[in-house]
Amino acid sequence: MVCEIILRNANDGTSAYELMTGLFRIRCLNSLVARIATIDSIKVRHSGDALEKVIDGTYRVLGQAEAVLAAPRDWSRIALDCDARAALAASAHALRFGDSQGKVATPIKPEQLLTPRRAEDRADDLWTVMNVVQENVIRGGLSARAPAATDQHGRWRRGRVVTTRAVNNIDRDVKLNKALWVLGERMASSLRLAA
């Protein structure tokens, strides 16, 4: 696991630089954007002394690295039972596939988000399960058959196979990663309190 500083910028200068803390998981070549309670991200406008502000913001984000790097160690010590894994998957499922009211209209099931892509990811600790869920949410490639139905002419149609696409939009990727991080933090916190 490597801590990284993520710099998001619009090429045309229409939006501010945004600096965020992230973790890069070497095993799956995946980044997870961390959202720390004390600092979400640093935004720097494209005006004035922007370079100095970016450098200053980078040091502020680096100051959060210790808290971010503690998560893999702490979360890997928290075992998840079947119900906790199911709850995590259901929440991530709603984040990824839900509309603005939280309604999900995909045949992809929450439990599919718990399917590891590598043998090394077959563990029940919070850190591993979070990474499996995050990879399935962001990378796509999950398939399911939509239910059969009748079309507008009353003809019976067999359900088609639906396959999720990877999240390639940077704003959507960052939003999902931040939400997943918060989900992991809350689950870790609640499980520590219950213990």
C-alpha positions in Angstrom: 0.0 0.0 0.0 1.4 3.4 -1.0 0.0 6.7 0.1 -0.4 9.2 -2.8 -1.5 12.8 -3.3 -4.1 13.0 -6.0 -4.2 16.3 -8.0 -7.4 16.8 -10.0 -7.4 19.6 -12.4 -9.5 20.9 -15.4 -7.3 21.3 -18.5 -9.1 24.5 -19.4 -8.7 26.2 -16.0 -12.5 26.4 -15.4 -12.3 24.7 -12.1 -10.0 24.8 -9.1 -7.1 22.3 -8.5 -8.2 19.7 -6.0 -5.7 17.9 -3.8 -6.8 14.7 -2.1 -5.1 11.9 -0.1 -5.3 8.5 -1.6 -4.0 5.0 -1.2 -2.7 3.0 -4.1 -3.0 -0.8 -3.7 -0.2 -2.4 -5.7 -1.8 -5.8 -5.7 -4.7 -4.7 -8.0 -3.3 -1.5 -9.3 -6.2 0.4 -7.8 -6.4 3.7 -6.1 -8.8 4.4 -3.2 -9.4 8.1 -2.5 -9.4 8.7 1.3 -11.8 11.2 2.9 -10.5 12.1 6.3 -13.0 13.8 8.7 -10.6 16.7 9.3 -9.8 17.4 5.7 -11.8 16.4 2.6 -9.6 18.0 0.0 -7.8 21.2 -0.7 -9.1 23.4 -3.5 -6.9 26.0 -5.2 -8.3 28.5 -7.7 -6.4 29.3 -10.9 -5.7 32.8 -9.9 -3.1 34.7 -7.9 -0.2 32.7 -6.6 -1.7 29.3 -7.5 1.6 27.5 -7.4 2.4 28.5 -3.8 -1.1 27.5 -2.8 -0.8 24.1 -4.5 2.6 23.5 -2.7 1.0 24.6 0.6 -2.0 22.4 0.0 0.2 19.4 -0.8 1.9 19.7 2.6 -1.5 19.9 4.3 -2.7 16.8 2.5 0.6 15.0 3.4 -0.1 15.8 7.0 -3.1 13.5 6.7 -1.1 10.6 5.3 -0.4 9.1 8.8 -4.2 8.7 9.4 -4.8 7.3 6.0 -2.0 4.8 6.2 -3.3 3.6 9.6 -6.6 2.5 8.0 -5.2 -0.7 6.2 -3.5 -1.8 9.4 -6.6 -1.1 11.6 -9.2 -2.3 9.2 -7.4 -5.5 8.5 -7.8 -6.4 12.2 -11.6 -6.1 12.0 -13.3 -9.4 11.0 -16.6 -9.1 9.2 -19.3 -11.7 9.6 -21.7 -12.6 6.8 -24.2 -9.9 7.8 -21.6 -7.1 8.0 -20.3 -8.1 4.6 -23.8 -8.1 3.2 -24.5 -4.7 4.7 -21.3 -3.3 3.2 -22.2 -4.7 -0.2 -25.7 -3.4 -0.1 -24.6 0.1 0.8 -21.9 0.1 -2.0 -24.5 -1.3 -4.4 -26.9 1.6 -3.7 -24.0 4.1 -4.1 -23.0 2.7 -7.4 -26.3 1.8 -9.0 -28.9 3.9 -7.1 -30.7 6.9 -8.5 -31.1 10.2 -6.7 -33.8 8.5 -4.4 -31.6 5.4 -3.8 -33.8 3.1 -6.0 -31.7 0.5 -7.8 -33.0 -0.8 -11.2 -30.2 -3.2 -12.2 -30.1 -7.0 -12.2 -26.7 -6.9 -10.6 -27.0 -8.1 -7.0 -25.1 -6.6 -4.0 -23.5 -10.0 -3.3 -21.7 -9.8 -6.6 -19.7 -6.9 -5.3 -18.2 -9.3 -2.7 -16.6 -11.6 -5.3 -12.8 -11.4 -5.2 -10.9 -11.2 -8.4 -7.7 -12.7 -7.0 -7.1 -15.6 -4.6 -5.2 -13.2 -2.2 -8.4 -11.3 -1.7 -10.3 -14.2 -0.1 -10.4 -12.8 3.5 -13.1 -11.6 5.7 -11.4 -8.5 7.3 -12.8 -5.1 6.6 -9.8 -3.9 4.6 -9.8 -6.8 2.2 -13.6 -6.8 1.8 -13.6 -3.0 1.2 -10.9 -3.3 -1.5 -12.9 -6.2 -3.2 -16.1 -4.1 -3.2 -14.3 -1.0 -4.4 -12.6 -2.8 -7.3 -15.9 -4.4 -8.3 -17.7 -1.0 -8.1 -15.1 0.9 -10.1 -13.7 -1.7 -12.6 -17.1 -3.1 -13.7 -17.3 -6.4 -15.6 -20.1 -7.8 -13.4 -22.8 -9.6 -15.3 -26.4 -10.6 -14.7 -29.5 -11.5 -16.7 -32.3 -8.9 -16.7 -35.7 -10.4 -15.9 -37.9 -11.5 -18.8 -40.8 -9.2 -19.7 -43.2 -8.4 -22.4 -42.5 -5.5 -24.8 -44.9 -2.7 -25.8 -46.6 -5.1 -28.4 -47.2 -7.8 -25.8 -44.5 -10.1 -27.1 -42.6 -12.1 -24.5 -38.9 -11.1 -24.5 -36.2 -13.1 -22.7 -34.1 -11.0 -20.4 -30.8 -9.8 -21.8 -27.5 -10.1 -20.1 -26.3 -6.9 -18.5 -22.6 -6.2 -17.8 -21.4 -3.3 -15.8 -19.0 -0.8 -17.3 -16.0 0.6 -15.6 -16.3 4.0 -14.0 -14.2 6.1 -16.3 -15.5 9.6 -15.4 -13.0 11.1 -13.0 -15.6 13.0 -11.0 -17.8 9.9 -10.6 -14.7 7.8 -9.7 -13.6 10.2 -7.0 -17.2 10.6 -5.7 -17.7 6.9 -5.4 -14.2 6.3 -3.8 -14.8 9.0 -1.2 -18.3 7.6 -0.4 -16.8 4.1 -0.1 -14.1 5.4 2.2 -16.7 7.0 4.5 -18.6 3.8 4.4 -15.5 1.9 5.5 -14.8 4.4 8.3 -18.3 4.2 9.6 -18.3 0.4 9.6 -14.9 0.3 11.4 -16.2 2.7 14.0 -19.4 0.9 14.6 -17.7 -2.5 14.8 -15.1 -1.2 17.2 -17.9 0.2 19.5 -19.8 -3.1 19.3 -16.7 -5.1 20.4 
